[in-house]
Amino acid sequence: MEERPETELISIPATPRASTPEILTPSGQRSPRKESGTAKSWTPTSFISPRFLSPIGTPMKRVLTNMKGYLEEVGHLTKLNPQDAWLPITESRNGNAHYAAFHNLNAGVGFQALILPVAFSYLGWSWGIISLIIAYIWQLYTLWILVQLHEAVPGKRYNRYVELAEAAFGQRLGVWLALFPTVYLSAGTATALILVGGETMKLFFQIVCGPLCSSNPLTTVEWYLVFTSLCIVLSQLPNLNSIAGLSLVGAVTAITYSTMVWLLSVNQPRPPTISYQPLSLPSVTASMFSVLNALGIIAFAFRGHNLVLEIQATMPSTFKNPAHVPMWRGAKVAYFFIAMCLFPVAIGGFWAYGNLMPPGGILNALFAFHSHDISRSLLAMTFLLVVFNCLSSFQIYSMPVFDSFEASYTSRTNRPCSIWVRSGFRVFYGFVNLLIGVALPFLSSLAGLLGGLTLPVTFAYPCFMWVLIKKPTKYSFNWYFNWILGWLGIAFSLAFSMGGIWSIVNNGLKLKFFKPN
């Protein structure tokens, strides 16, 4: 019997790989497409491979190939975008629950906790604590929504916040609604980290050098430049999974210095002129905008939701073991520790300094009031931990922007970024944030504006997405609850943004001739 020529064998439909070989991946990581074909764990279509099918006749191969296509359609096997193998967020998919906990902790707790007592100085005890509790519960609910919506459509993974927004609001509207706040949040957080990190490095040098130091110290702007240079060096790590170690360092240092700061503040004598009455301003309008800015600072404390889908995208997902299970497990652990950091810093810091809290936050208050009461080594270690945390947080918040840069490049050129192109993007991004930080050197006002403009990403959009994608029964409790929460989030966003803008303008007038030294 005449044998069929080899060229007549039916092959498995797959995405073209000739133009996207693994060796071109800048980081050397294994492509997601390759992993899905060579994974050791069993999947419903793992037995449908060319090697297995070679002894089987053509009709049987047609049946099995069609079954593979059917399983893809019903969601048993997730289809992957070929371009994902080139981009920092989805280049590597070996994440797990531990990585999720590290990344969420690094993104969710950090320098923004140090500014919370500033919000309390305008809100007072009652409204400060109530606002913080409501914000924490609200953002925990929207976090759960985003984790569940990552694979809401069978066979499809929404690896980025913008992708989920496009699925919910439509392609054009989704980009307009989500792209600006997510990029602005990442870039704004990076700018704020440069301000905090550079200023803290300056204070660290002053403590280590001592009051009789004869060296010529760097100016504040020069310390910003030093910190930015360190961030750019660390940003050369290729993808989100490769910075898991940095996220662990950031999480540990954040928990440590947050605990140290509020314990040191509470254990020292309080200033004699301390008062817990909200700060009084000359006019009702000024007081109202200051309160709105304070609420924006609290909203900014929970600003990690633009990274939830990206973190979950680094995990493998199968029909039997979906990614949302380890993601939610890691997120719960992370947000338990986040609560253990944010609440004591806010409450303990306000108790220790009241409305004498400086605009820079509790770290500046500790240095201003107790630099002579606490040992230099303990203060220096606290400030050094803050620097390490800021360096780590810069990497995870910058990763979505790096991903956007490289997605635009690969879409235009149909090839991955070379090492030089990737490095160029990251150097450019770091120095742009440095220029913004030098132009806006007042952190508490910037934090309020960031919290207002990006509040929908955390508190509003997830509720709308749940209704539009999951489609709960119309006029049911679930339907009303999410619509009300979403529109409340939009209203708060507008109000807090106005407070942040007013505060920046007000501080800008005060600092009209401001020159960092």
TIKOL-507014 format. One record per residue (C-alpha): residue number from 1; chain; x, y, z. Coordinates in steps of 0.5 Angstrom, whole numbers. Layout:
N
R / resi / chain / x / y / z
R / NUM / A / X / Y / Z
...
//
This chain:
517
R / resi / chain / x / y / z
R / 1 / A / 0 / 0 / 0
R / 2 / A / 3 / 7 / -2
R / 3 / A / 4 / 11 / 4
R / 4 / A / 2 / 18 / 5
R / 5 / A / 7 / 23 / 4
R / 6 / A / 9 / 27 / 10
R / 7 / A / 6 / 33 / 8
R / 8 / A / -1 / 31 / 8
R / 9 / A / -1 / 30 / 15
R / 10 / A / -6 / 35 / 19
R / 11 / A / -2 / 39 / 24
R / 12 / A / -5 / 43 / 30
R / 13 / A / -7 / 50 / 29
R / 14 / A / -3 / 54 / 32
R / 15 / A / 0 / 61 / 32
R / 16 / A / 5 / 63 / 28
R / 17 / A / 12 / 62 / 31
R / 18 / A / 17 / 63 / 25
R / 19 / A / 17 / 71 / 26
R / 20 / A / 17 / 70 / 34
R / 21 / A / 22 / 65 / 36
R / 22 / A / 24 / 65 / 43
R / 23 / A / 31 / 67 / 42
R / 24 / A / 29 / 74 / 41
R / 25 / A / 26 / 75 / 47
R / 26 / A / 30 / 80 / 51
R / 27 / A / 30 / 77 / 58
R / 28 / A / 32 / 70 / 55
R / 29 / A / 25 / 68 / 59
R / 30 / A / 21 / 62 / 56
R / 31 / A / 15 / 65 / 51
R / 32 / A / 8 / 63 / 54
R / 33 / A / 7 / 60 / 48
R / 34 / A / 12 / 55 / 48
R / 35 / A / 10 / 54 / 56
R / 36 / A / 3 / 52 / 54
R / 37 / A / 6 / 47 / 49
R / 38 / A / 11 / 44 / 53
R / 39 / A / 8 / 44 / 60
R / 40 / A / 9 / 38 / 65
R / 41 / A / 2 / 38 / 68
R / 42 / A / -3 / 35 / 64
R / 43 / A / -9 / 39 / 61
R / 44 / A / -15 / 37 / 57
R / 45 / A / -11 / 38 / 50
R / 46 / A / -4 / 36 / 52
R / 47 / A / -4 / 29 / 49
R / 48 / A / -6 / 32 / 42
R / 49 / A / 1 / 33 / 40
R / 50 / A / 5 / 32 / 33
R / 51 / A / 9 / 27 / 37
R / 52 / A / 3 / 23 / 39
R / 53 / A / -1 / 24 / 33
R / 54 / A / 4 / 21 / 28
R / 55 / A / 2 / 14 / 28
R / 56 / A / -5 / 15 / 28
R / 57 / A / -9 / 16 / 21
R / 58 / A / -11 / 23 / 18
R / 59 / A / -19 / 22 / 20
R / 60 / A / -17 / 21 / 28
R / 61 / A / -12 / 27 / 27
R / 62 / A / -18 / 31 / 25
R / 63 / A / -23 / 29 / 30
R / 64 / A / -17 / 30 / 36
R / 65 / A / -15 / 37 / 33
R / 66 / A / -23 / 39 / 32
R / 67 / A / -23 / 37 / 39
R / 68 / A / -18 / 42 / 41
R / 69 / A / -21 / 47 / 38
R / 70 / A / -27 / 46 / 41
R / 71 / A / -24 / 46 / 48
R / 72 / A / -21 / 53 / 46
R / 73 / A / -27 / 56 / 44
R / 74 / A / -31 / 53 / 51
R / 75 / A / -25 / 56 / 55
R / 76 / A / -22 / 49 / 57
R / 77 / A / -15 / 52 / 54
R / 78 / A / -14 / 59 / 54
R / 79 / A / -12 / 63 / 48
R / 80 / A / -5 / 67 / 48
R / 81 / A / -4 / 73 / 44
R / 82 / A / 3 / 72 / 41
R / 83 / A / 5 / 79 / 43
R / 84 / A / 5 / 77 / 50
R / 85 / A / 12 / 73 / 49
R / 86 / A / 15 / 80 / 48
R / 87 / A / 12 / 84 / 54
R / 88 / A / 15 / 85 / 61
R / 89 / A / 8 / 83 / 64
R / 90 / A / 7 / 77 / 61
R / 91 / A / 14 / 75 / 58
R / 92 / A / 14 / 70 / 64
R / 93 / A / 8 / 66 / 67
R / 94 / A / 11 / 62 / 73
R / 95 / A / 8 / 66 / 78
R / 96 / A / 5 / 63 / 85
R / 97 / A / 1 / 66 / 91
R / 98 / A / 8 / 68 / 94
R / 99 / A / 10 / 72 / 88
R / 100 / A / 3 / 75 / 89
R / 101 / A / 3 / 77 / 96
R / 102 / A / 10 / 80 / 95
R / 103 / A / 8 / 84 / 89
R / 104 / A / 1 / 86 / 93
R / 105 / A / 5 / 88 / 99
R / 106 / A / 10 / 92 / 95
R / 107 / A / 5 / 96 / 91
R / 108 / A / 0 / 97 / 97
R / 109 / A / 4 / 99 / 103
R / 110 / A / 10 / 104 / 103
R / 111 / A / 11 / 112 / 103
R / 112 / A / 4 / 113 / 102
R / 113 / A / 3 / 111 / 109
R / 114 / A / 7 / 116 / 112
R / 115 / A / 3 / 121 / 109
R / 116 / A / -4 / 119 / 113
R / 117 / A / -3 / 123 / 119
R / 118 / A / -3 / 129 / 115
R / 119 / A / -10 / 127 / 113
R / 120 / A / -12 / 126 / 120
R / 121 / A / -9 / 133 / 122
R / 122 / A / -15 / 136 / 117
R / 123 / A / -20 / 131 / 119
R / 124 / A / -20 / 130 / 126
R / 125 / A / -20 / 123 / 130
R / 126 / A / -27 / 121 / 128
R / 127 / A / -28 / 123 / 121
R / 128 / A / -20 / 120 / 120
R / 129 / A / -22 / 113 / 122
R / 130 / A / -28 / 113 / 119
R / 131 / A / -26 / 115 / 112
R / 132 / A / -20 / 110 / 113
R / 133 / A / -24 / 104 / 115
R / 134 / A / -29 / 105 / 109
R / 135 / A / -24 / 106 / 104
R / 136 / A / -20 / 100 / 106
R / 137 / A / -27 / 96 / 106
R / 138 / A / -29 / 99 / 99
R / 139 / A / -22 / 97 / 96
R / 140 / A / -22 / 90 / 99
R / 141 / A / -29 / 89 / 95
R / 142 / A / -26 / 92 / 88
R / 143 / A / -20 / 88 / 89
R / 144 / A / -24 / 82 / 89
R / 145 / A / -28 / 84 / 83
R / 146 / A / -22 / 85 / 79
R / 147 / A / -19 / 78 / 81
R / 148 / A / -25 / 75 / 79
R / 149 / A / -26 / 79 / 72
R / 150 / A / -19 / 77 / 70
R / 151 / A / -22 / 70 / 67
R / 152 / A / -29 / 72 / 67
R / 153 / A / -30 / 70 / 59
R / 154 / A / -28 / 63 / 58
R / 155 / A / -22 / 62 / 54
R / 156 / A / -19 / 69 / 55
R / 157 / A / -15 / 73 / 60
R / 158 / A / -15 / 80 / 61
R / 159 / A / -8 / 81 / 63
R / 160 / A / -8 / 89 / 64
R / 161 / A / -13 / 94 / 67
R / 162 / A / -14 / 97 / 60
R / 163 / A / -16 / 90 / 57
R / 164 / A / -21 / 89 / 62
R / 165 / A / -24 / 96 / 61
R / 166 / A / -24 / 95 / 53
R / 167 / A / -28 / 89 / 55
R / 168 / A / -33 / 93 / 59
R / 169 / A / -34 / 99 / 56
R / 170 / A / -32 / 98 / 49
R / 171 / A / -25 / 99 / 45
R / 172 / A / -25 / 106 / 44
R / 173 / A / -28 / 109 / 51
R / 174 / A / -25 / 103 / 55
R / 175 / A / -18 / 106 / 53
R / 176 / A / -20 / 113 / 54
R / 177 / A / -23 / 112 / 61
R / 178 / A / -17 / 107 / 64
R / 179 / A / -11 / 109 / 60
R / 180 / A / -10 / 116 / 63
R / 181 / A / -11 / 114 / 70
R / 182 / A / -7 / 108 / 70
R / 183 / A / -1 / 111 / 67
R / 184 / A / -2 / 117 / 71
R / 185 / A / -2 / 113 / 77
R / 186 / A / 4 / 109 / 75
R / 187 / A / 8 / 116 / 73
R / 188 / A / 5 / 120 / 79
R / 189 / A / 7 / 115 / 84
R / 190 / A / 14 / 114 / 81
R / 191 / A / 15 / 122 / 82
R / 192 / A / 13 / 121 / 89
R / 193 / A / 18 / 116 / 90
R / 194 / A / 23 / 120 / 87
R / 195 / A / 21 / 126 / 92
R / 196 / A / 21 / 121 / 98
R / 197 / A / 27 / 117 / 96
R / 198 / A / 31 / 123 / 95
R / 199 / A / 29 / 127 / 101
R / 200 / A / 30 / 121 / 106
R / 201 / A / 37 / 119 / 103
R / 202 / A / 39 / 127 / 104
R / 203 / A / 36 / 126 / 112
R / 204 / A / 40 / 119 / 112
R / 205 / A / 47 / 122 / 110
R / 206 / A / 46 / 128 / 115
R / 207 / A / 44 / 123 / 121
R / 208 / A / 50 / 119 / 119
R / 209 / A / 55 / 125 / 118
R / 210 / A / 53 / 128 / 124
R / 211 / A / 52 / 135 / 126
R / 212 / A / 60 / 137 / 126
R / 213 / A / 60 / 134 / 119
R / 214 / A / 65 / 138 / 115
R / 215 / A / 64 / 135 / 108
R / 216 / A / 60 / 139 / 103
R / 217 / A / 53 / 135 / 102
R / 218 / A / 49 / 135 / 96
R / 219 / A / 43 / 139 / 95
R / 220 / A / 36 / 136 / 95
R / 221 / A / 36 / 136 / 87
R / 222 / A / 43 / 132 / 87
R / 223 / A / 40 / 127 / 92
R / 224 / A / 34 / 126 / 87
R / 225 / A / 39 / 125 / 82
R / 226 / A / 42 / 120 / 86
R / 227 / A / 36 / 116 / 87
R / 228 / A / 33 / 116 / 80
R / 229 / A / 40 / 113 / 78
R / 230 / A / 39 / 107 / 83
R / 231 / A / 32 / 106 / 80
R / 232 / A / 34 / 106 / 73
R / 233 / A / 40 / 101 / 74
R / 234 / A / 35 / 97 / 78
R / 235 / A / 29 / 98 / 72
R / 236 / A / 34 / 94 / 67
R / 237 / A / 31 / 87 / 70
R / 238 / A / 27 / 85 / 65
R / 239 / A / 20 / 83 / 67
R / 240 / A / 15 / 83 / 73
R / 241 / A / 17 / 76 / 75
R / 242 / A / 24 / 78 / 75
R / 243 / A / 23 / 83 / 80
R / 244 / A / 19 / 78 / 85
R / 245 / A / 26 / 79 / 90
R / 246 / A / 25 / 86 / 90
R / 247 / A / 18 / 86 / 92
R / 248 / A / 20 / 81 / 97
R / 249 / A / 25 / 86 / 100
R / 250 / A / 20 / 92 / 99
R / 251 / A / 15 / 89 / 103
R / 252 / A / 19 / 87 / 109
R / 253 / A / 22 / 94 / 109
R / 254 / A / 16 / 97 / 109
R / 255 / A / 13 / 93 / 114
R / 256 / A / 19 / 94 / 118
R / 257 / A / 20 / 102 / 118
R / 258 / A / 12 / 103 / 118
R / 259 / A / 12 / 99 / 125
R / 260 / A / 19 / 103 / 127
R / 261 / A / 16 / 110 / 126
R / 262 / A / 10 / 109 / 129
R / 263 / A / 13 / 106 / 135
R / 264 / A / 18 / 111 / 136
R / 265 / A / 13 / 116 / 135
R / 266 / A / 9 / 114 / 141
R / 267 / A / 14 / 112 / 146
R / 268 / A / 17 / 119 / 145
R / 269 / A / 14 / 125 / 149
R / 270 / A / 9 / 129 / 146
R / 271 / A / 10 / 136 / 144
R / 272 / A / 7 / 141 / 149
R / 273 / A / 3 / 145 / 144
R / 274 / A / 0 / 139 / 141
R / 275 / A / -8 / 139 / 139
R / 276 / A / -12 / 134 / 136
R / 277 / A / -17 / 139 / 133
R / 278 / A / -17 / 140 / 126
R / 279 / A / -13 / 145 / 123
R / 280 / A / -17 / 152 / 122
R / 281 / A / -16 / 155 / 116
R / 282 / A / -18 / 163 / 114
R / 283 / A / -24 / 161 / 110
R / 284 / A / -29 / 156 / 109
R / 285 / A / -27 / 155 / 102
R / 286 / A / -20 / 154 / 104
R / 287 / A / -22 / 149 / 110
R / 288 / A / -27 / 145 / 105
R / 289 / A / -22 / 144 / 100
R / 290 / A / -17 / 142 / 105
R / 291 / A / -21 / 137 / 107
R / 292 / A / -22 / 134 / 100
R / 293 / A / -15 / 134 / 99
R / 294 / A / -14 / 130 / 106
R / 295 / A / -19 / 125 / 103
R / 296 / A / -15 / 124 / 97
R / 297 / A / -9 / 123 / 101
R / 298 / A / -13 / 117 / 104
R / 299 / A / -16 / 115 / 97
R / 300 / A / -8 / 115 / 95
R / 301 / A / -6 / 110 / 100
R / 302 / A / -10 / 105 / 97
R / 303 / A / -7 / 106 / 90
R / 304 / A / -5 / 99 / 88
R / 305 / A / -11 / 96 / 84
R / 306 / A / -8 / 98 / 77
R / 307 / A / -3 / 93 / 78
R / 308 / A / -8 / 87 / 80
R / 309 / A / -9 / 84 / 73
R / 310 / A / -2 / 85 / 71
R / 311 / A / 0 / 81 / 77
R / 312 / A / -5 / 76 / 76
R / 313 / A / -2 / 75 / 69
R / 314 / A / 4 / 73 / 71
R / 315 / A / 1 / 66 / 74
R / 316 / A / 0 / 60 / 70
R / 317 / A / -8 / 58 / 69
R / 318 / A / -11 / 52 / 67
R / 319 / A / -19 / 50 / 67
R / 320 / A / -17 / 46 / 73
R / 321 / A / -13 / 51 / 77
R / 322 / A / -15 / 58 / 75
R / 323 / A / -10 / 63 / 77
R / 324 / A / -15 / 67 / 81
R / 325 / A / -14 / 62 / 87
R / 326 / A / -7 / 63 / 88
R / 327 / A / -8 / 70 / 87
R / 328 / A / -14 / 71 / 92
R / 329 / A / -10 / 67 / 97
R / 330 / A / -4 / 72 / 96
R / 331 / A / -8 / 78 / 96
R / 332 / A / -11 / 76 / 103
R / 333 / A / -5 / 75 / 106
R / 334 / A / -2 / 82 / 103
R / 335 / A / -8 / 86 / 105
R / 336 / A / -8 / 83 / 112
R / 337 / A / -1 / 86 / 113
R / 338 / A / -3 / 93 / 109
R / 339 / A / -8 / 94 / 115
R / 340 / A / -3 / 92 / 120
R / 341 / A / 1 / 98 / 117
R / 342 / A / -3 / 103 / 115
R / 343 / A / -8 / 104 / 121
R / 344 / A / -3 / 104 / 126
R / 345 / A / 2 / 109 / 123
R / 346 / A / -5 / 114 / 121
R / 347 / A / -7 / 113 / 129
R / 348 / A / -1 / 113 / 132
R / 349 / A / 2 / 118 / 128
R / 350 / A / -4 / 123 / 129
R / 351 / A / -4 / 121 / 137
R / 352 / A / 4 / 123 / 137
R / 353 / A / 4 / 130 / 133
R / 354 / A / -3 / 132 / 133
R / 355 / A / -4 / 138 / 128
R / 356 / A / 3 / 139 / 129
R / 357 / A / 4 / 134 / 123
R / 358 / A / 9 / 137 / 118
R / 359 / A / 6 / 136 / 110
R / 360 / A / 12 / 131 / 109
R / 361 / A / 9 / 126 / 114
R / 362 / A / 11 / 122 / 120
R / 363 / A / 18 / 121 / 118
R / 364 / A / 19 / 128 / 117
R / 365 / A / 16 / 129 / 124
R / 366 / A / 20 / 124 / 127
R / 367 / A / 26 / 127 / 125
R / 368 / A / 24 / 134 / 127
R / 369 / A / 22 / 133 / 134
R / 370 / A / 26 / 127 / 136
R / 371 / A / 32 / 127 / 132
R / 372 / A / 36 / 129 / 139
R / 373 / A / 32 / 124 / 143
R / 374 / A / 33 / 117 / 139
R / 375 / A / 40 / 114 / 137
R / 376 / A / 43 / 116 / 131
R / 377 / A / 44 / 109 / 129
R / 378 / A / 36 / 107 / 130
R / 379 / A / 34 / 113 / 126
R / 380 / A / 39 / 112 / 120
R / 381 / A / 37 / 105 / 120
R / 382 / A / 29 / 107 / 119
R / 383 / A / 31 / 112 / 114
R / 384 / A / 35 / 107 / 110
R / 385 / A / 29 / 102 / 110
R / 386 / A / 25 / 107 / 107
R / 387 / A / 30 / 108 / 101
R / 388 / A / 30 / 101 / 100
R / 389 / A / 23 / 101 / 100
R / 390 / A / 22 / 106 / 95
R / 391 / A / 27 / 103 / 90
R / 392 / A / 23 / 97 / 90
R / 393 / A / 16 / 100 / 89
R / 394 / A / 19 / 104 / 84
R / 395 / A / 20 / 98 / 80
R / 396 / A / 13 / 95 / 80
R / 397 / A / 9 / 101 / 79
R / 398 / A / 14 / 103 / 73
R / 399 / A / 13 / 96 / 70
R / 400 / A / 6 / 98 / 67
R / 401 / A / 9 / 104 / 63
R / 402 / A / 15 / 100 / 61
R / 403 / A / 10 / 95 / 58
R / 404 / A / 6 / 100 / 55
R / 405 / A / 12 / 103 / 51
R / 406 / A / 14 / 96 / 49
R / 407 / A / 7 / 94 / 47
R / 408 / A / 7 / 100 / 42
R / 409 / A / 14 / 99 / 39
R / 410 / A / 13 / 91 / 38
R / 411 / A / 6 / 93 / 35
R / 412 / A / 10 / 98 / 30
R / 413 / A / 16 / 94 / 28
R / 414 / A / 13 / 86 / 29
R / 415 / A / 19 / 84 / 33
R / 416 / A / 21 / 85 / 40
R / 417 / A / 25 / 90 / 44
R / 418 / A / 32 / 89 / 44
R / 419 / A / 36 / 90 / 50
R / 420 / A / 38 / 97 / 48
R / 421 / A / 31 / 100 / 46
R / 422 / A / 29 / 97 / 53
R / 423 / A / 34 / 100 / 57
R / 424 / A / 33 / 107 / 53
R / 425 / A / 25 / 107 / 55
R / 426 / A / 27 / 106 / 62
R / 427 / A / 32 / 111 / 62
R / 428 / A / 28 / 116 / 59
R / 429 / A / 22 / 115 / 64
R / 430 / A / 26 / 115 / 70
R / 431 / A / 29 / 122 / 68
R / 432 / A / 22 / 125 / 66
R / 433 / A / 20 / 123 / 73
R / 434 / A / 26 / 126 / 76
R / 435 / A / 24 / 133 / 72
R / 436 / A / 17 / 133 / 74
R / 437 / A / 19 / 131 / 82
R / 438 / A / 24 / 137 / 81
R / 439 / A / 18 / 142 / 79
R / 440 / A / 13 / 139 / 84
R / 441 / A / 17 / 139 / 90
R / 442 / A / 11 / 139 / 95
R / 443 / A / 9 / 131 / 96
R / 444 / A / 2 / 132 / 101
R / 445 / A / -1 / 136 / 95
R / 446 / A / 1 / 131 / 90
R / 447 / A / -1 / 125 / 94
R / 448 / A / -8 / 129 / 94
R / 449 / A / -9 / 130 / 87
R / 450 / A / -6 / 123 / 85
R / 451 / A / -11 / 120 / 90
R / 452 / A / -17 / 124 / 87
R / 453 / A / -15 / 123 / 79
R / 454 / A / -14 / 116 / 80
R / 455 / A / -19 / 114 / 85
R / 456 / A / -24 / 111 / 79
R / 457 / A / -19 / 106 / 78
R / 458 / A / -19 / 103 / 85
R / 459 / A / -26 / 105 / 87
R / 460 / A / -31 / 106 / 81
R / 461 / A / -29 / 102 / 75
R / 462 / A / -29 / 95 / 78
R / 463 / A / -36 / 96 / 80
R / 464 / A / -38 / 98 / 73
R / 465 / A / -34 / 93 / 70
R / 466 / A / -38 / 87 / 74
R / 467 / A / -44 / 90 / 72
R / 468 / A / -43 / 90 / 65
R / 469 / A / -39 / 84 / 64
R / 470 / A / -42 / 79 / 69
R / 471 / A / -49 / 82 / 68
R / 472 / A / -53 / 81 / 75
R / 473 / A / -60 / 81 / 75
R / 474 / A / -63 / 88 / 73
R / 475 / A / -65 / 92 / 79
R / 476 / A / -63 / 86 / 84
R / 477 / A / -59 / 88 / 90
R / 478 / A / -52 / 86 / 87
R / 479 / A / -54 / 91 / 81
R / 480 / A / -56 / 97 / 85
R / 481 / A / -50 / 96 / 90
R / 482 / A / -45 / 96 / 84
R / 483 / A / -48 / 102 / 80
R / 484 / A / -49 / 106 / 87
R / 485 / A / -41 / 105 / 89
R / 486 / A / -39 / 106 / 82
R / 487 / A / -42 / 113 / 81
R / 488 / A / -40 / 115 / 88
R / 489 / A / -33 / 113 / 87
R / 490 / A / -34 / 118 / 80
R / 491 / A / -37 / 124 / 85
R / 492 / A / -31 / 123 / 90
R / 493 / A / -26 / 123 / 85
R / 494 / A / -28 / 130 / 82
R / 495 / A / -29 / 133 / 89
R / 496 / A / -22 / 130 / 91
R / 497 / A / -19 / 132 / 85
R / 498 / A / -21 / 139 / 86
R / 499 / A / -18 / 139 / 93
R / 500 / A / -12 / 137 / 90
R / 501 / A / -11 / 142 / 85
R / 502 / A / -13 / 147 / 90
R / 503 / A / -8 / 145 / 95
R / 504 / A / -2 / 145 / 89
R / 505 / A / -4 / 152 / 87
R / 506 / A / -4 / 154 / 94
R / 507 / A / 3 / 151 / 96
R / 508 / A / 5 / 153 / 89
R / 509 / A / 4 / 160 / 91
R / 510 / A / 7 / 159 / 98
R / 511 / A / 13 / 156 / 94
R / 512 / A / 14 / 161 / 88
R / 513 / A / 21 / 162 / 90
R / 514 / A / 22 / 155 / 92
R / 515 / A / 29 / 153 / 91
R / 516 / A / 31 / 146 / 94
R / 517 / A / 38 / 146 / 97
//
